[in-house]
């Protein structure tokens, strides 16, 4: 029963649309501003670094809290990963905003933070290095996602990579429009500068 309750909590908490709620406090409808994506990157570009950072922290909790709770309950590795993944699904397909949501990168980051420090270091290193080289958050996010099953296999064993592979496929799937823009040369480069409402 506790497993089912945890999974329900993971989805409901993950589905809370912080990146929609927070911008509304300054009069911004994030669903019609910028890229119209209800994720922290759009909040960052549209509302500035302070609100963007707040949404980032809240979105990270969506993957972090279910994962850390699963570890505290002593669940096996696959269930720990599944709890975090359901939090990511809640973020990406929120019942509160018509099954819409962000790309899931921040929530997946929260999962990695809670899962293992070594996996976090690999993913974060890949993310930062890729972002510095390419200047594209979408590329950096996908490469960081690809590192997840690789580092999981390295530190835990190849028999545990099933759900990390699912994370990777899902993150790349959520970035399919970014991939099309990258191919067309119209993808936005990452910047900390505010673009305006």
N, C-alpha and C positions, 0 to 999 in steps of 0.2 A: 504493500500500500504506500509506503514512504517513497518508493521509486516513482509511482504514478503521480503522487502529489508534487514531487520534485520536478517532474517533466512538465506538469501543468503550470507550476510556478515559473519555470524557465520560459515557457512560451508567453505567458501573460506579462511577465516583467519585460521580456524582450520586445513585446509588442507596444509598450508605452512609447509613443512617438515624441521623444524629447526634442528632436530636431524640428518638430512642428510647433511644439508648445513653447519652447524657449524664445524663438524669434517673434512669436506673437506678443511677448512682453514689451517689445519695442515697435510693435505695429507692422511687422513683416509677415506676409503669408508666404512661407517658404515653398509651398506647392505651386506657386505661380511666379516665383522669383528665381533669377539665375538659371540654373539647369533644371529647375523644378523638381529636383531630387531631394527627398526628405532625409538627407544625411549630413553629417558634420562638415564635409568638404564644401557643400553648397552653403551651409550656414557661415563657414569661415569666409568664403568669397563674398557673400552677400551682406553679412552683418558684422564682420570684423573678427579679430583674433580672440577677444575675450569671450564672446558668445560661442564662437567656434570651439574654443578650448573646453568650455563648459559642456557643450553637447558631446564632444569627444570623450570626456571623462564619464559622462552618463551612459553613452553607448558602449564603452569598454565594460562597464559594470554588467551589461546584459549578457556577456559571455563569461565574465569573471565569477559572478555570484553563483550561478547554477553549477559551474565546474568545481568551485571550491566547496560548495555544499555537498556535491557528490563525493568528493574526496574525504570530507569530514564524516560522511555516512559509511565510509569504507567500501564503496562500490568498486567493482572491477574497472580496469582501464577503459574498456569499450563503453561502459555505461557512463563513466566520467566524461568521455569525449562526446557521447550522445547528448548528455545534459547541456553541455556548452553549445552543441550544434543546434539544438532546439531553441536555445536563446537567440542564436543567429537567425534562425528561421522566423522567429517572432518579430525580430527587427526588420527583416526583409519583406515579410508578408503580415503586416500588422492588421488585426481584425478591427482596430479602432480607426483606421484610415483607408478602408476599402481594400484590404490585402495589398497595400502598397508599402514601400519602405525604402531604406537605404541599400547600399551595396554589400553591407555585412562585414566590411573590413575591420572597423573598430570593435565590433562585437566579437569577431573572430580573434582579434588581438587580445581581448579580455580573456578569452578561453586559453590562449597560449600563455598569458601571464600566470594564470592559475595552474596550468598543467605542469610546466617544468621550466626552471630557469634557463637550462641549456637550450631548449627548443626556442625559448623567447630570444635569447642572445643571437641565435642563428637567423631567425625571422627578422628581428629588428636590424641586424647588420645588413641583411639583403635589402630590406626596405629602404634604409637610409642611403646605402651605396647606390642603389638603383635610382633613387630620387635625385641624388646629386648628379648622376651621370646623364639621365634621360630628361629630368625636369617634368616627368609625367607621373602623377600620383597613381593613375590607373596601371601603368606598367610596373611601378614599384610594388603596388598591392598584389598584382598577379604573381610576380616573381617571389614575393614573400610567401604567398599561399603555396606556391610550388615547392618551396623549401620545407614546408611543414611535414609531408610524409617522408621526405628524405631524412630530416633530422630525427623524426620519430623512429624510423627504421634503424638509424645509427645508434640512438641512445636506449631504445626499448626493445628493438627486434622487429624484423619484417612482418611477423605475424600480427602486429598491432597497427598496421598502416591503413586498414580498410576505411575507417571513419575519417582519418586525416586526408586520405585520397578523396573522399566525398567532399570534405571541406574545399579542397583545391578545385575540384570540378565545379562546385557550386559557385565559388568566388569568380572563377573565369566566366561561367555562364552569366552571372550578374553583371559582368563587365563587357558583355557582347556588343552593346552600343558604343562603348569606348573603343573597342577593337575596330569597329567600322569607321569611327572618326579618326583613329590612328592611321588606318589604311588610306583614308581620304585626305589626311594632312590637316584636319580641322579640330583635333583634340586640344583642349585647353591645357596649357602648361601650368604647373603648380606655382602658386604665389601666395605670400602672406598678406599681400595688399588687398584692401577691401575694394570690391567692384561696384558697390552701391546697391541700392534696393531695386 
